[in-house]
């Protein structure tokens, strides 16, 4: 990814805005404002249905505020949509129809039909549609990606305390989808089988879930996601031919343990490579990549098709959970 200092923002100023400035959207706003402060873009506004929140975030970031996203349709060239999932399709399609480029938070939409409509609308207008699968921009993942060859078995844990946010979706669409996207990106093979269990504990939606995903090439991923833990865990471990990989999104750590005939430490014939991490904010990297793909007229690094693929697998997991629960006496 190019450094923002080398971008063309100064030549062609994009007008940017954020729709939805709650717990995550406020950080989108902060990053757009910081980029604008470098005279790279023009940050024209934030929108939130809660006027008090919209006003507060606008004041912090020196921009206008709105409570109706439609007021920004003719004011922006690029927007982040960070609203409840059920609103993604309507809002994104409205901006895309106007030729406005869209970065939409994951999941891309509530249903595959909604995702397909967004993809079709973007194709017709020529506007860019990128999906915010943020963990791809985590510095640990960025450092690790060149070392990925043929992952064969994943063990993944993603646990957090109850968030009191994003309760419009279950834990699968809220957080497990990060890992469902990542494994498909790394394995690059079609899913052949899904097994899953999950239960609601605190909310009326699934709060804890486990999924076993098998791929046509034989790779297997075992994923546990919970939003009722006592600590935050965002760890992925996987095995591939001749190496074992550890990735910790939370601490931004990645290592590759591999066969190395000439190695003598820590074990004869074994090399442990702790990867060097370029500690940048993932969201900043994601937004820069979004803006760069607009100015370079390139395919977004995370396409709408990628977002749809992750959603498709997440919905498949939920269907398996539903089928399993129907057999339980609860």
C-alpha positions in Angstrom: 0.0 0.0 0.0 1.4 3.4 -0.9 2.1 5.8 1.9 -0.4 8.6 2.0 2.4 11.2 1.6 2.9 9.9 -2.0 -0.8 10.1 -2.8 -2.5 12.3 -5.4 -4.9 13.7 -2.8 -3.4 17.2 -3.1 -4.0 17.2 -6.9 -7.5 15.9 -6.7 -9.2 16.7 -3.5 -12.0 14.2 -2.6 -14.9 15.3 -0.5 -15.4 12.7 2.3 -18.1 12.1 4.9 -19.2 9.5 7.4 -22.7 8.1 7.9 -23.1 6.8 11.4 -20.7 8.0 14.1 -21.3 5.7 17.0 -18.6 3.6 18.6 -16.8 2.8 15.4 -18.0 5.5 13.1 -16.5 8.2 15.3 -13.0 6.7 14.5 -13.8 6.8 10.8 -14.6 10.5 11.3 -11.4 11.1 13.2 -9.3 9.5 10.5 -11.0 11.4 7.7 -10.5 14.6 9.6 -6.8 13.9 10.2 -6.3 13.3 6.4 -8.2 16.5 5.6 -5.9 18.4 8.1 -3.0 17.4 6.0 -4.7 19.2 3.1 -5.2 15.9 1.4 -9.0 15.8 1.2 -12.0 17.9 2.3 -14.0 16.4 5.2 -17.5 17.7 4.5 -19.5 16.2 7.3 -20.8 13.5 9.6 -24.3 12.1 9.9 -26.1 10.4 12.7 -29.8 10.0 13.6 -28.8 11.1 17.1 -28.4 14.9 16.7 -26.4 15.2 20.0 -23.9 12.6 18.9 -23.7 14.0 15.4 -23.1 17.5 16.7 -20.4 16.4 19.2 -18.4 14.4 16.6 -18.7 17.3 14.1 -17.3 19.7 16.7 -14.4 17.4 17.4 -13.5 17.1 13.8 -14.3 20.6 12.5 -17.0 19.7 10.0 -20.7 20.0 9.4 -23.2 17.6 11.0 -26.4 16.1 9.6 -29.2 13.9 10.9 -30.4 12.8 7.5 -27.9 11.0 5.3 -29.8 12.1 2.2 -28.4 15.6 2.8 -25.0 14.3 1.9 -25.9 12.7 -1.4 -24.8 15.7 -3.4 -22.0 16.9 -1.1 -19.6 14.0 -1.0 -17.4 12.0 -3.4 -16.6 9.2 -0.9 -18.4 8.0 2.2 -18.0 5.5 5.0 -21.2 3.8 6.0 -21.0 2.7 9.6 -24.7 2.2 10.4 -26.7 -0.8 11.6 -26.4 -3.7 9.1 -30.1 -3.5 8.2 -29.6 -0.1 6.7 -26.4 -0.8 4.7 -28.1 -1.7 1.4 -30.5 1.3 1.3 -27.9 3.9 2.2 -25.1 2.4 0.0 -27.3 2.0 -3.1 -28.5 5.6 -2.8 -24.9 6.9 -2.7 -23.7 4.5 -5.4 -26.5 5.6 -7.7 -25.2 9.1 -7.4 -21.7 7.9 -8.3 -20.4 8.4 -4.8 -17.8 5.8 -3.7 -18.7 3.8 -0.7 -16.7 2.1 2.1 -19.3 0.0 4.0 -18.6 -1.7 7.3 -18.9 -5.4 7.6 -21.1 -7.3 7.1 -21.7 -5.9 3.7 -25.5 -6.4 4.1 -28.2 -8.3 6.0 -28.9 -10.7 3.1 -27.3 -12.0 -0.1 -30.1 -10.3 -2.1 -29.2 -6.9 -0.5 -25.5 -7.5 -1.2 -26.2 -8.4 -4.8 -28.2 -5.2 -5.2 -25.3 -3.2 -3.9 -22.9 -4.9 -6.2 -25.2 -4.4 -9.2 -25.7 -0.7 -8.3 -22.0 -0.1 -8.0 -21.3 -1.9 -11.4 -23.9 0.3 -13.1 -22.6 3.6 -11.7 -18.9 2.8 -11.9 -18.5 3.9 -8.2 -16.2 2.0 -6.0 -17.7 -0.3 -3.3 -15.3 -1.6 -0.6 -16.2 -3.6 2.5 -14.5 -2.9 5.8 -13.1 -6.2 6.9 -10.6 -4.4 9.1 -8.5 -7.3 10.2 -6.9 -7.6 6.8 -5.2 -4.2 7.6 -4.0 -5.3 11.0 -0.2 -4.9 10.9 0.3 -8.4 12.1 -1.8 -9.8 9.2 0.0 -7.5 6.8 3.4 -8.7 8.0 2.2 -12.4 7.9 0.5 -12.5 4.5 3.7 -13.0 2.4 4.6 -16.1 4.5 1.2 -17.8 3.9 1.5 -20.8 1.5 -1.0 -23.6 1.9 -2.8 -23.4 5.2 -4.2 -26.8 6.2 -5.6 -26.4 9.7 -6.8 -23.3 11.6 -7.5 -22.9 15.3 -9.1 -19.5 15.9 -10.5 -17.8 19.0 -12.2 -14.5 19.1 -13.6 -13.6 22.5 -14.6 -10.3 24.1 -16.7 -9.0 27.0 -20.3 -8.2 26.3 -20.2 -5.0 24.2 -23.6 -3.4 24.5 -23.3 -2.4 20.9 -24.0 -4.1 17.5 -26.8 -6.0 19.2 -28.8 -5.8 16.0 -26.7 -8.8 14.8 -25.5 -12.0 16.4 -21.9 -12.9 17.3 -21.4 -14.6 13.9 -22.2 -11.5 11.8 -20.6 -9.2 14.4 -17.2 -10.7 15.0 -16.8 -14.2 13.7 -17.2 -12.8 10.2 -13.7 -11.3 10.5 -12.3 -14.8 10.6 -14.7 -16.2 8.0 -13.3 -13.6 5.7 -9.7 -14.2 6.6 -9.7 -17.9 6.2 -11.3 -17.7 2.7 -8.8 -15.1 1.7 -5.9 -17.2 2.9 -7.1 -20.6 1.8 -8.4 -19.6 -1.6 -10.6 -22.6 -2.0 -14.3 -23.2 -2.0 -16.1 -24.2 1.2 -17.3 -27.8 1.1 -18.9 -28.4 4.5 -20.0 -26.3 7.5 -20.7 -27.6 11.0 -21.7 -25.1 13.7 -23.3 -24.7 17.2 -24.2 -21.6 19.0 -26.4 -20.2 21.8 -27.9 -16.9 23.0 -26.7 -16.3 26.6 -27.3 -12.6 27.4 -29.1 -11.2 24.3 -31.9 -12.7 22.2 -29.3 -13.5 19.5 -26.4 -16.0 19.3 -23.7 -14.7 21.7 -21.3 -17.7 21.6 -20.7 -19.9 18.6 -18.3 -22.5 17.2 -17.9 -23.4 13.6 -15.9 -26.1 11.7 -15.3 -25.1 8.1 -14.0 -27.6 5.6 -12.7 -26.6 2.2 -12.5 -28.5 -1.1 -8.7 -28.6 -1.0 -8.9 -30.3 2.4 -8.1 -27.4 4.7 -10.1 -27.2 7.9 -10.8 -24.2 10.2 -12.2 -24.5 13.8 -13.5 -21.1 14.9 -14.8 -20.0 18.3 -16.4 -16.6 18.7 -18.0 -15.3 21.9 -19.0 -11.8 23.1 -19.5 -12.9 26.7 -15.9 -13.5 27.8 -14.0 -11.9 30.6 -11.1 -10.8 28.4 -10.3 -9.9 24.8 -8.8 -12.6 22.7 -8.2 -12.3 18.9 -5.8 -15.2 18.1 -5.4 -17.3 15.0 -3.0 -20.3 14.8 -2.6 -22.4 11.7 -0.5 -25.1 10.2 0.8 -25.3 6.7 3.4 -27.5 5.0 6.7 -27.2 7.0 5.5 -24.3 9.2 3.3 -23.3 12.2 1.9 -19.7 12.3 0.7 -17.7 15.2 -1.2 -14.4 14.7 -2.5 -12.2 17.5 -4.6 -9.3 16.2 -4.9 -7.7 19.6 -1.2 -7.5 20.5 -0.2 -7.2 16.8 2.1 -10.2 17.0 2.9 -12.7 14.3 5.5 -15.5 14.2 6.3 -18.4 11.8 7.9 -21.6 13.2 9.4 -23.6 10.3 11.8 -26.3 9.4 15.3 -24.9 8.9 18.1 -27.5 8.6 20.8 -25.0 9.5 19.0 -23.6 12.6 20.4 -24.5 16.0 18.3 -22.2 18.3 15.9 -22.6 20.0 15.9 -26.2 18.6 18.1 -28.0 16.1 16.5 -27.8 12.7 13.7 -25.4 13.8 13.5 -21.7 13.1 11.2 -19.3 15.0 10.7 -16.1 13.1 9.0 -13.3 15.0 7.9 -11.0 12.3 8.7 -7.3 12.3 5.4 -5.3 12.6 4.8 -1.8 11.1 2.5 -0.6 13.9 0.0 1.5 12.1 -3.7 2.0 12.9 -5.6 -0.6 10.8 -8.6 1.7 10.3 -6.3 4.5 9.0 -4.7 2.0 6.6 -8.1 0.8 5.4 -9.4 4.3 4.8 -6.2 5.3 2.9 -6.5 2.2 0.8 -10.1 3.1 0.0 -9.2 6.7 -1.0 -6.2 5.5 -3.1 -8.3 3.0 -5.1 -10.6 5.8 -6.0 -7.9 8.1 -7.2 -5.9 5.4 -9.0 -9.2 3.9 -10.4 -8.1 0.5 -9.1 -10.1 -2.4 -7.8 -10.7 -2.0 -4.0 -8.4 -4.3 -1.9 -11.5 -5.8 -0.3 -14.2 -6.0 -3.0 -17.9 -6.3 -2.6 -17.6 -9.8 -3.9 -15.2 -10.6 -1.0 -17.8 -9.1 1.4 -20.6 -11.1 -0.2 -18.5 -14.3 0.1 -17.9 -13.7 3.9 -21.6 -13.0 4.4 -22.6 -16.1 2.5 -20.4 -18.2 4.8 -21.7 -16.4 7.9 -25.3 -17.1 6.9 -24.4 -20.7 6.3 -23.0 -20.9 9.8 -26.1 -19.4 11.2 -28.3 -21.9 9.3 -26.3 -24.8 10.8 -26.6 -23.2 14.3 -30.4 -22.9 13.8 -30.6 -26.6 12.7 -28.6 -27.7 15.7 -30.7 -25.7 18.2 -33.9 -27.2 16.8 -32.6 -30.6 18.0 -31.9 -29.3 21.5 -34.5 -29.4 24.3 -34.0 -25.7 25.2 
